């Protein structure tokens, strides 16, 4: 019975991760085909800089928080609040650094990066909540919601680009 639950959870989580990756691969393909290499480069750089901020802001909380919540479920709220506060501070510091990098490239990259950083800030909060939920052994439903958000955001971006809207507006849909 436990093996079946583990297999089912792994299957759902893997399927949603693959679906999310495919959705954002399609975004890149549509950007390249509709807007060209320069816009794809600006988008890719902005997403890469946003990913660096995401990694720095996580600061290991994705691994630490579930364990702490599992060991101290009565401290759930304070643990999550502390994680979000720390991630927020790290987000701010690293965001300033990556905006400086973006500024060395172009104003368009700064604009796109700033918009991506809004999404990263929201992810800092939502990933803290997801990590806490893993600590109380609630895995699949929150991950499905997170993946659904990502797929809907990617779909919205593709629709914006196909409709001829500017790339920055498509990134606003992401954020």
Secondary structure, 3 states (H helix, E strand, C coil): CHHHHHHHHHHHHHHHHHHHHHHHHHHHHHHHHHHCHHHHHHHHHHHHHHHHHHHHHHCCHHHHHHHHHHHCHHHHHHHHHHHHHHHHHHHHHHHHHHHHHHHCCCHHHHHHHHHHHHHHHHHHHHHHHHHHHHHCCCCHHHHHHHHHHHHHHHHHHHHHHHCCCCHHHHHHHHC
